[in-house]
Amino acid sequence: MSPQAPIGDPPTVDADQIPPVEVLVTDAVARLTLAAHVYLSDEEDKQADLAAAEIAIDVASSAYERVKERLRPADRLAITQLLAEIRMTFVRKRGL
């Protein structure tokens, strides 16, 4: 059985069913930062994946830059610190 595109119209979603973009982007930044942390961890049988961590950090940073002006100051500060910490971890792991 081969995968196929769904047949018919996509379901209609009302605007009130979708969270604000700030919530969506903040969640994406947090998930990407967590993923970068996992990519940077050294497990017994696996080395850190620096390339994947770098991509996750870059995408999280870009997403944050697009939405930061719409965030509350406390949220901006928290995300800025989170991104700074993961960047520093990346730099240490990379050995620069």
Secondary structure, DSSP 8 states (H G I E B T S, - for coil): -------S------GGGS--HHHHHHHHHHHHHHHHHHHH--BTTB---HHHHHHHHHHHHHHHHHHGGGS-HHHHHHHHHHHHHHHHHHHHHHT-
